[in-house]
Amino acid sequence: MELRSAKRRKMSEDESNESTPTSSDSEVFEEFEIKKPNETFSTFDQHYNDPFYVDKTLLMKKLFKVNHVLITAPSRFGKSLNMDMVKRFVEIERDKKGRRIKLNINKTARCLAEEQPKSKNYKMFQGKKISHEKEIMYKHFGKYPTIYVNFVTVQGNNFEEVLDGLRLAIHRAFQEHAYLDYLQFPEINSFWDKRGTSKITFMKYYGTEEYKVLTLPEIKSGLIFLSEILHAHYGRRVFVFIEEFDVPVNTLVYEDVMDPIDRKKSINLLQMIISDLLKGSQKTVKRSLSNACQQLGGILSGSANNVRLCPFMQDDDLVEFYGFNKDEVIDLLERAELSDNLNKVKEMYNGYKAKLKNGDVEISSPWAIVQFIRTTKFNKYWSAGIPDQIEAVIGNLEIRSKIKQMMSGESVKIVYKDKLQIADIHSLNEIICKTEISERNVDLTLQFLYEMGFFTPTFIEGDCLKLTTPNNSVRMALDDILYRIDVMEKYFGHLSVDIKSFTDSTKSVAITCMKRSKKTEDINHTKSNASIKQKFYELANKIKILFNSGKHRPDNERKFQSGLYIYLKQRFGDAAIERHTLDGKVCDIVVVIEGFMFIIEIKHFRESAEGAHDQLLNNKYYTLAEEELVKKVFREKTPTVKDHILSEDVCVGSFISCSLIFGRLAMGDSMNIFFANDENTRSCS
């Protein structure tokens, strides 16, 4: 503790010799006094002076060797923080009035002057490793106009929603250059004249309402237009930053609702925008840095063949900049006075290894290390949570077998596809949404999980990778999933054909209700209601067959609940057990299929079907559907619960004492299921 305090006192003395800090500087002073690292890794200005910040500034030295780079790494391995760091290093700074901040140059030595009193960005890099690279500082610091685009909004259920997301992403990129709107620059006016356009065109993208009606041609040319304006204004080519590069493609993988034609149109449009910007605009764009969690994002840059793809743990130059290396972990633990925990920290959070040309490399999960220092507890810190659909994929018999092999200490060999195609999106969509994994797609599935951070390569040669689990934290997360699946299958001994029959029937109910909700006739239409009712009865029969065919029949609610949950989770992913409402009530199972929410309440007595139904209503479990609707609705006015869930016209259906409610529409009857028994008839309703 004395060492850390001494360091703080020295820093305070150094800072006191400078000019009086501004309000933003005061915030930095306060931030420096924190005793634990920041919880989030977002912007460089929040972390550069943090006592637990790990200096990754030499990344710039590597990046400037190439013009266009796409980097992939799992969630929370430092991608966003590094991108913001690079952006602040290269960007031409402006004051509050939009005027360019000029840097002091030592012309004799051809380097930046030591003092840059007007530059906040320069202060962030003082004392950092990159500050000793005089040539790089002179050539690149503060030399580029920048465009920052975040593709997190570029997702949707159809092509029009993707266009809306692009409109918003482009609009936000223009907003960063608001000064071009309210300042008069001769070079900009000259640009308008040469292009035959005007400030009105700029306002189409920048205006808070105007951007919402951008046409398809205007969307296609928006970022190129911005690069031309910035090039005209600064006389220098632009550095482009694209965050969440793979979100548009990942959405197509995780969601099974977009029409194939819309999917193809969306991908083609994004490929065209990126190719035109990074390859077709060389007169106005000099460099680019893009981030993605998975290599899928590379599909979007396919036609821009000047983009260098740097996959996770496979690039000699960049691997140590995304994650903490051995020396950095030791240093962090020393600063936090937790060095005695080094060996266990390595077992829990280290282990991402690669044998590269420059030698063996071993990386730790930065998020996990930071969380351990904050809490001093050895928990399984999974970077951003395991998506429900991925749990279902892990439950696949073939994938499960490969994972168990890796968890036992062995390696699994796969053929790694370094250039994914549009066909791979379709394959992964089948894998993620339907957990239908053919033999030829096992490697693709394992590659997808590897890029999420579940595995680490132990051997890389050409397109061959050998994978294993990296550390105890990941193994614990996987073990939790596998344990639930194994216990239920071994206990009940259900046949896979009966499990599939049950989940297929469940999906059939949802699809029938979905078709019913799209029809315009009166909601009480007799024919539609009868069809849905029939689907409920079919489902009830499938569940009866499922449990009658097993080794053990459930003799209490928990076993029955667990059986249904595991199989629904395995198939559909988006399922939860013992879900809490906002009022603290707990329902048994929630699963979302085809946009419909099933809220299931289970009772284990013959006469309790109506009781389960009443409990669902009295405890207001339908508020869970309301929460889900609020999360799902994107760029649209949120519908009310009354309109979509509990209007007087909507019935709440229940089956096998498992009351159901749907996020859009519910139909059905209360019914019981009885299991045949040699001695008597058992009710499991």
Stockholm file with secondary structure:
# STOCKHOLM 1.0

chainA/1-685         MELRSAKRRKMSEDESNESTPTSSDSEVFEEFEIKKPNETFSTFDQHYNDPFYVDKTLLMKKLFKVNHVLITAPSRFGKSLNMDMVKRFVEIERDKKGRRIKLNINKTARCLAEEQPKSKNYKMFQGKKISHEKEIMYKHFGKYPTIYVNFVTVQGNNFEEVLDGLRLAIHRAFQEHAYLDYLQFPEINSFWDKRGTSKITFMKYYGTEEYKVLTLPEIKSGLIFLSEILHAHYGRRVFVFIEEFDVPVNTLVYEDVMDPIDRKKSINLLQMIISDLLKGSQKTVKRSLSNACQQLGGILSGSANNVRLCPFMQDDDLVEFYGFNKDEVIDLLERAELSDNLNKVKEMYNGYKAKLKNGDVEISSPWAIVQFIRTTKFNKYWSAGIPDQIEAVIGNLEIRSKIKQMMSGESVKIVYKDKLQIADIHSLNEIICKTEISERNVDLTLQFLYEMGFFTPTFIEGDCLKLTTPNNSVRMALDDILYRIDVMEKYFGHLSVDIKSFTDSTKSVAITCMKRSKKTEDINHTKSNASIKQKFYELANKIKILFNSGKHRPDNERKFQSGLYIYLKQRFGDAAIERHTLDGKVCDIVVVIEGFMFIIEIKHFRESAEGAHDQLLNNKYYTLAEEELVKKVFREKTPTVKDHILSEDVCVGSFISCSLIFGRLAMGDSMNIFFANDENTRSCS
#=GR chainA/1-685 SS CHHHHHHHHHHHHHHHTSSCCCHHHHHHHHHHTCSSCCSCCCCHHHHTTCTTCCCCTTHHHHHTTSSEEEEECCTTSSHHHHHHHHHHHHBCCBCTTSCBCCCCEETTTTEECSCCTTCHHHHHHTTSGGGGCHHHHHHHTTCBCEEEEEGGGCCCSSHHHHHHHHHHHHHHHHHTTTHHHHSCCHHHHHHHHHHTCCHHHHHHHHSTTGGGGCCHHHHHHHHHHHHHHHHHHHSSCEEEEEESTTHHHHHHHHCCCSCHHHHHHHHHHHHHHHHHHHTTTTTTEEEEEEEESSGGGGGTTTTCTTCEEECTTTCTTTGGGSSEEHHHHHHHHHHTTCGGGHHHHHHHHCCEEEEETTEEEEEECHHHHHHHHHHCCCCCCCSSCCCHHHHHHHTSHHHHHHHHHHHTTCCEEEECCSSCCHHHHHHHHHHHHHCCCCGGGHHHHHHHHHHTTSCEEEEEETTEEEEECCCHHHHHHHHHHHHHHHHHHHHHCCCHHHHHHHHHHHHHHHHHHHHHHHCCSCTTCHHHHHHHHHHHHHHHHHHHHHHHSSSSCCCSHHHHHHHHHHHHHHHHSCEEEEEECTTSCEEEEEEEETTEEEEECCCCSGGGHHHHHHHHHHTTTTHHHHHHHHHHCCSSCCCCHHHHTSCTTCCCCEETTEECCCSSCCCCCCCCCEEECSSSEEECC
#=GC SS_cons         CHHHHHHHHHHHHHHHTSSCCCHHHHHHHHHHTCSSCCSCCCCHHHHTTCTTCCCCTTHHHHHTTSSEEEEECCTTSSHHHHHHHHHHHHBCCBCTTSCBCCCCEETTTTEECSCCTTCHHHHHHTTSGGGGCHHHHHHHTTCBCEEEEEGGGCCCSSHHHHHHHHHHHHHHHHHTTTHHHHSCCHHHHHHHHHHTCCHHHHHHHHSTTGGGGCCHHHHHHHHHHHHHHHHHHHSSCEEEEEESTTHHHHHHHHCCCSCHHHHHHHHHHHHHHHHHHHTTTTTTEEEEEEEESSGGGGGTTTTCTTCEEECTTTCTTTGGGSSEEHHHHHHHHHHTTCGGGHHHHHHHHCCEEEEETTEEEEEECHHHHHHHHHHCCCCCCCSSCCCHHHHHHHTSHHHHHHHHHHHTTCCEEEECCSSCCHHHHHHHHHHHHHCCCCGGGHHHHHHHHHHTTSCEEEEEETTEEEEECCCHHHHHHHHHHHHHHHHHHHHHCCCHHHHHHHHHHHHHHHHHHHHHHHCCSCTTCHHHHHHHHHHHHHHHHHHHHHHHSSSSCCCSHHHHHHHHHHHHHHHHSCEEEEEECTTSCEEEEEEEETTEEEEECCCCSGGGHHHHHHHHHHTTTTHHHHHHHHHHCCSSCCCCHHHHTSCTTCCCCEETTEECCCSSCCCCCCCCCEEECSSSEEECC
//
